[in-house]
Amino acid sequence: MTPADESRATGRIPPQDLAAEQCVLGSILADNSTADVLALCPPGAFYFTSNQTVAHAIVEMRKIGTPVDLVTLVAFLREKSALDQAGGSAWLASLTNHASFSPANVEHYARIVRDKAQLRALILAANAAILRASEGGAVDEVLAELGKALRETDSLSEAGWTSARDVADDLIRELADMARTGKARSFATGVPALDRTFWIKPTDLFVFGGPPASGKSFAAQQISVAVAMTGRGVAFLSAEMPPADVLARGARTFDKLDHDVFREPSGRDQSFRAAQAVDRMGRLPIFYSIETRLEPMLRGLRQKARRGEISCVIVDFLQRLQIPESRPNEAERLGYASRALKQFALQERVPVFLLSSMNRGGYTKGERPTMGSLRGSGDIESDADTVVLLHQLENGLVEWIVGKARETAGGRGGTGEVAILMRRNFSRGGFEEDSPEKIERASPKAADDEAVGF
């Protein structure tokens, strides 16, 4: 007896949630990257026949590499003579009205669909056992049948797991791609010292932390330009500066320009050189935004990632993001944001470089920063793959200290160590690596530095 049969026989509607099913399917149609939630609620977990048909079609389309959207789904179902069973074109179109662009929300609804399916399976198992027992079945047989039914119900809880074989096959394909293309699996930022020290993966959340004027924005700007100069797209979200100011900073990468050239009239030569540098910046695949609301920001990033327009994301900075007010305190809001950004990196395979400010109550100007110096450090430490803390010294020197690193390269980068010693180049708007020999003298074991701000 199916849940539908039991509903007709008993007059009771089995556990189900139409809105949750619509949200899952609508979100997948709006954003293919969310289709992985079908590992949590496979097609058989959907209660409504039309939704089951749609989920089955999405799984089949992904297997053959067909992009899933409203147009391709209708065409696929029509070809399989299953469009009417799926509810028709109008029903499919209505699903997109229920889409959620928050990965956490889609996963939440997928778990609801799965849980309702488990409850229906439990009801069927219990009713079958009651029927067999009332018919006088042997106790051992009834218990065996009930145990089997319960184990089958438990199998739904295993959704979301991936076998070692599937993981191994994916890794073998990546190894083959590396052998064929000669390209490493790591993400190259184009900043030699950074790439030489840290092994950054496409799924990483990389955090730059430091006090005001320590150079966090300089580092972010330098990475954005270096990546874009290789033809890879960059999404740059700034909560502090309008796009024109961010681009003007980047223009100094191409020419030594006076600080005031973009603020007040300058000589013809300076203005001409500035215009040339700005024009070169305008040719780079960098996308700027001042959107600080977390959910709309993530929605826009997913769309660009899905279209292949961006290869990395820079967020300047964490504490300026607008988080849903349902989180009662700052620590929870910051944790919600860092988890959402990490999840974005994992699902889209697009690394995120996140800037973070210091905790006013736990940091004194001039002291060497630690992980505890970051605002919301507990969640950042949990979510981030790498944390680099910037510490100002004299004469433009800045220590890049390892706060956390899941993987480093080149034998440097233990927690608390000075992995890179950089010098700020104000005329170029970025950092240049200083003499590596100075790193030992700049390490925590050396005498205390007399740090000054600039």
Secondary structure as the mmCIF struct_conf table of DSSP 4:
data_model
#
loop_
_struct_conf.conf_type_id
_struct_conf.id
_struct_conf.beg_label_comp_id
_struct_conf.beg_label_asym_id
_struct_conf.beg_label_seq_id
_struct_conf.end_label_comp_id
_struct_conf.end_label_asym_id
_struct_conf.end_label_seq_id
HELX_RH_AL_P HELX_RH_AL_P1 PRO A 3 THR A 10
BEND BEND1 GLY A 11 GLY A 11
HELX_LH_PP_P HELX_LH_PP_P1 ARG A 12 PRO A 14
BEND BEND2 PRO A 15 PRO A 15
HELX_RH_AL_P HELX_RH_AL_P2 LEU A 18 ALA A 30
HELX_RH_3T_P HELX_RH_3T_P1 ASN A 32 ALA A 39
TURN_TY1_P TURN_TY1_P1 LEU A 40 LEU A 40
BEND BEND3 CYS A 41 CYS A 41
HELX_RH_3T_P HELX_RH_3T_P2 PRO A 43 ALA A 45
BEND BEND4 TYR A 47 PHE A 48
HELX_RH_AL_P HELX_RH_AL_P3 THR A 49 LYS A 63
TURN_TY1_P TURN_TY1_P2 ILE A 64 GLY A 65
BEND BEND5 ASP A 69 ASP A 69
HELX_RH_AL_P HELX_RH_AL_P4 LEU A 70 GLU A 79
TURN_TY1_P TURN_TY1_P3 LYS A 80 SER A 81
TURN_TY1_P TURN_TY1_P4 LEU A 83 GLY A 87
HELX_RH_AL_P HELX_RH_AL_P5 GLY A 88 LEU A 95
HELX_RH_3T_P HELX_RH_3T_P3 THR A 96 HIS A 98
HELX_RH_AL_P HELX_RH_AL_P6 PRO A 103 SER A 134
TURN_TY1_P TURN_TY1_P5 GLU A 135 GLY A 136
HELX_RH_AL_P HELX_RH_AL_P7 VAL A 139 ASP A 154
HELX_RH_3T_P HELX_RH_3T_P4 SER A 155 GLU A 158
TURN_TY1_P TURN_TY1_P6 ALA A 159 GLY A 160
HELX_RH_AL_P HELX_RH_AL_P8 ALA A 164 THR A 181
BEND BEND6 ARG A 185 SER A 186
HELX_LH_PP_P HELX_LH_PP_P2 PHE A 187 ALA A 188
BEND BEND7 GLY A 190 GLY A 190
HELX_RH_AL_P HELX_RH_AL_P9 PRO A 192 THR A 197
STRN STRN1 PHE A 198 PHE A 198
TURN_TY1_P TURN_TY1_P7 PRO A 202 THR A 203
STRN STRN2 LEU A 205 GLY A 209
TURN_TY1_P TURN_TY1_P8 PRO A 212 ALA A 213
BEND BEND8 SER A 214 GLY A 215
HELX_RH_AL_P HELX_RH_AL_P10 LYS A 216 ALA A 228
TURN_TY1_P TURN_TY1_P9 MET A 229 GLY A 231
STRN STRN3 VAL A 234 SER A 238
BEND BEND9 ALA A 239 MET A 241
HELX_RH_AL_P HELX_RH_AL_P11 PRO A 243 ALA A 251
TURN_TY1_P TURN_TY1_P10 ARG A 252 PHE A 254
BEND BEND10 ASP A 255 ASP A 255
HELX_RH_3T_P HELX_RH_3T_P5 HIS A 259 PHE A 262
TURN_TY1_P TURN_TY1_P11 ARG A 263 ARG A 263
BEND BEND11 GLU A 264 GLU A 264
HELX_RH_AL_P HELX_RH_AL_P12 ARG A 268 GLY A 282
TURN_TY1_P TURN_TY1_P12 ARG A 283 ARG A 283
BEND BEND12 LEU A 284 LEU A 284
STRN STRN4 ILE A 286 SER A 289
STRN STRN5 ARG A 293 ARG A 293
HELX_RH_AL_P HELX_RH_AL_P13 LEU A 294 ARG A 306
TURN_TY1_P TURN_TY1_P13 ARG A 307 GLY A 308
BEND BEND13 SER A 311 SER A 311
STRN STRN6 CYS A 312 ASP A 316
HELX_RH_3T_P HELX_RH_3T_P6 LEU A 318 ARG A 320
BEND BEND14 LEU A 321 LEU A 321
STRN STRN7 GLN A 322 GLN A 322
TURN_TY1_P TURN_TY1_P14 GLU A 325 SER A 326
BEND BEND15 ARG A 327 ARG A 327
BEND BEND16 ASN A 329 ASN A 329
HELX_RH_AL_P HELX_RH_AL_P14 GLU A 330 GLU A 348
TURN_TY1_P TURN_TY1_P15 ARG A 349 ARG A 349
STRN STRN8 VAL A 352 SER A 356
STRN STRN9 MET A 358 MET A 358
HELX_RH_3T_P HELX_RH_3T_P7 ARG A 360 GLY A 362
TURN_TY1_P TURN_TY1_P16 LYS A 365 GLY A 366
BEND BEND17 GLU A 367 GLU A 367
HELX_LH_PP_P HELX_LH_PP_P3 ARG A 368 PRO A 369
HELX_RH_3T_P HELX_RH_3T_P8 MET A 371 SER A 373
STRN STRN10 LEU A 374 LEU A 374
TURN_TY1_P TURN_TY1_P17 ARG A 375 GLY A 376
HELX_RH_AL_P HELX_RH_AL_P15 SER A 377 ASP A 383
BEND BEND18 ASP A 385 ASP A 385
STRN STRN11 THR A 386 GLN A 392
BEND BEND19 GLU A 394 GLU A 394
TURN_TY1_P TURN_TY1_P18 ASN A 395 GLY A 396
STRN STRN12 LEU A 397 ALA A 405
BEND BEND20 ARG A 406 ARG A 406
STRN STRN13 THR A 408 THR A 408
TURN_TY1_P TURN_TY1_P19 GLY A 410 GLY A 411
TURN_TY1_P TURN_TY1_P20 THR A 415 GLY A 416
BEND BEND21 GLU A 417 GLU A 417
STRN STRN14 VAL A 418 ASN A 425
TURN_TY1_P TURN_TY1_P21 PHE A 426 GLY A 429
STRN STRN15 GLY A 430 GLU A 433
TURN_TY1_P TURN_TY1_P22 PRO A 436 GLU A 437
HELX_RH_AL_P HELX_RH_AL_P16 LYS A 438 ARG A 441
TURN_TY1_P TURN_TY1_P23 ALA A 442 ALA A 442
BEND BEND22 SER A 443 SER A 443
TURN_TY1_P TURN_TY1_P24 PRO A 444 LYS A 445
BEND BEND23 ALA A 446 ALA A 446
HELX_LH_PP_P HELX_LH_PP_P4 ALA A 447 ASP A 449
#
